[in-house]
Amino acid sequence: MSTLQKPINSGFSSASTSGEVIEGIDLTGKIAIVTGGYSGLGLETVRTLRSAGATVIVPARDLDKAAKALQGLDGVELESMDLTRPASIDAFAAKFIAGRRPLHLLVNCAGIMASPLERDERGYESQFSTNHLGHFQLAARLWPALRQAGGARVVSVSSWGHRFSPVVFVDPNFEHREYDRWQGYGQSKTANILFALALDGYGKPHGVRAFSLHPGGILDTGLGKHLSQGELREAGVIDDAGKPILDPARNLKTVEQGAATIVWCATSPQLNGIGGLYCENSDVAPLASIDQTTGWNTGDTPRLNLNGVLPYAVDPLSAERLWQLSERLLGFTFTAD
């Protein structure tokens, strides 16, 4: 396991906001792409990057919804893209590459959680397709622009939910096992972490570094639309009146606090020279102890309180195995050089 997977004492905390972590950072002349950039954490990330001077491109499946959400934000470009459709990803990336602009920041923020079983046009399970495979393809197609930047970062928004499941390499799309929406979500979030680890290895010689992160539990993002009020109360994120509980010490955060770790991973000079790490609370996360790998989601162990990343999510051999699986499922081979 990476000896670098430990806190660096960044000076920030679970209560830090995106505005606080961007303070003093000038992104004038930098170009960023933020998936999911028109709602929740993605929208707050776009606002924060713009406040520091970056030009931000937001790819969106629903252009009308995105345009309304981004209204009034200058310096933001809106383009069409659907992460579950390979042709749509290729078209978006090809248009960007044709513009011959460098890409300094790629923030993979879009995602779905605990959804009923759905499959994309290829038959792939929707959470694995949206959260991982679409972003893998997007980064691969944008690779020339990332290299061109002469120093770029790719940020993969994962979750504490990686604890629900490792990547099940023999059946990632639930073709031979009963579908469980939380296992599907957990697998996709583990994949987000392993993807960043592997991409950082390929990117380091070319000045491209990658990070993954847990933003915290943020109710006002739309991510929990498939959860009932009862499930949300059981998880401890809303009170008996149905109002969100805010307690950053328990990872229950505002959108501004949740976006902080995303922005920190994307822009902080404290991360210069390192990469492939999983972060939380605007710092590098510790490696979780082995006794947290079982029973973490029982009543005896409040799941949102647990910090750190499980060993299977930062295993280099698993990261390379996922890379090869992703290439096979997508039907192309990534070339870094």
Helices and strands as residue ranges (DSSP letters): H 18-22, E 31-35, H 40-51, E 55-60, H 63-69, E 76-80, H 86-98, E 105-108, H 126-127, I 128-133, H 134-141, H 143-148, E 152-157, G 160-164, H 181-203, G 204-206, E 208-214, H 229-234, G 248-250, H 255-267, G 269-271, E 277-280, E 283-284, G 290-292, G 303-305, G 311-314, H 316-330
